[in-house]
Amino acid sequence: MVSLPRVLVAAPASGSGKTMIATGLIAALRERGLAVSPHKVGPDYIDPGYHTQAAGRPGRNLDAHLVGQERLVPLLLHGAATPEPADVAIIEGVMGLFDGALGTDGFASSAHVARSTRTPVLLAVNCAAVSRSVAAVVHGFATFEPGVRVGGVILNNVASPRHEAEARRAVAATGVPVVGAIPRLPDVVVPSRHLGLIPAAERRPEALSAVAALGRMARDHLDLEAVLELARSAPELDDSPWDPVAAIASGAVGATRGEPVVAVAAGEAFTFGYAETPELLAAAGARVETFDPLRDEALPAGTAGLVLGGGFPQIHAGALTANTELRREVAAFADAGGPILAECAGMLYLLRELDGAPMCGVLPGSARMHPRLVLGYRTAVAVSDSVVADEGARVTGHEFHRTRVRHDANGSGARAWGWRDSRDEPELEGFVHGRVHASYLHTHWAGRPDAAARLVR
C-alpha cells in the first residue's frame, strides 16, 4: 500500500480557471517547501509545461485512452516518486469534470481518473455572472456520479466581497466546503493562441513571471491548509509505481548492442513530448541527447536515431529554414537509413516546405495552415512495417493540429496509419518513407513501450 496525498482540480466546463488554479497551487505548495508531483488528465502537452515550471519536476499526463486504465495508478505513483518522493500530487483535470471522449460515457474524463485513482476533487467554479446559483452547480456535480468525491470548492472570478459572501452562503447548504475565492485577476492570465495557451518553453521569462504570480494568487486567496487536509484524506493506493525498465522487458523485442544515441528534438519549436518517452528510450538501452533545431547546427555526436515530437514549427518556420546546416544533416541522416520517428510538428519539419518555408525535404509533401482545428482520439492500425510498428499493430493516439499535408503526386513511400473517421470512412495518414515513420498521430509510449524498444533496436 502506498500513501500519496493528492487532489484533482476539476471544473464544470473548460474556461473555468483549472490551469491557473492548479499551477498556482503547485507553485504555492512548492514555495512552502513541499515536493509537488504535477499531473494532467488527458493528452495535453501545454499545461504540463506550466506545471513543470511551477513544480521544478516534470509534469506528467494521465490518459486512460493513450495508456490504458490499468496504468493510471502506476503512472501517478511513478511521477510522484521521480526524481524524488513527492509530499503531495496535484492533478489538473480536462474539460468539464465528467467530459470524456464522445460516445464513451465519460471514459478518460477527469471523473474517470479521480475514481480510478481514488482522488478527491477540488471543483473550480467560474462565478462570473452568477452568485447563489453556484450552489446548484456544486450540488449537481457532487451527487452526479457515485465514486467521485467532490471535497472542496474554489470560487473563481469573484467580483466583490458581497458577491463572494452570497456564493459562500449558498454553497454552505450543499455540505461541500469552500476552500478559496479568487477575485478577477486579469494581470495573471496566461497568453493563448490558436491551439490554446502558449507553451511555457516559448516564453520562458514571461512564463516564470506568470507562474510566480499564480503562486501568489493561490497563497493569497486559497486555504492551503484545507487543500492539504483534503489531499491527506485520499486513501492509500494498492499498486506499484510504473517502471520503464520492466515495461521494456515485457515487450521482448530483442537485445540492443552498445548504447546508441537517440537525439530528441527540443527547444521552442518542439515543446510537445511526454516525460516517459526519454525514460523508455533509456530503459531500452539508448543514450538520450536533446537538440534544438532552431539553434543547433548539428545533431548530437554519434546520433543513431531521431525522435522529432510535436510543437509549433509554423510559428518558427523562418528560423528553422535559416538553420540550413542542420536541415541538411537531418536529410543526410534519413537518406543514409537512419531511423526517425516524427509526430505532427516533427513530420512538418521533414516535409519539403511548411507555409512556403523550406524544411528538410525528407518527405515528399508540403503543408499549409488551415482554419479548421483537427482534434480527437484515433484508434489506428499500422498499414506498413516501420521503425516503430509492425503492419497490423493497433494503437490509440491523438490528433491536435491546424495544418494540412499535401502529398506529392509522384512521391514514394507508404502511409503510416489507417483509421475510420467520424463518418466511418477509411482514412490513411502519414508517411513510412525508408526508415522514417512520420504522422500527425501523437502516441504515449507508456501505452506502447514496444515502440521505444523497436526504435532503439
Disulfide bonds with the S-S distance in Angstrom:
none
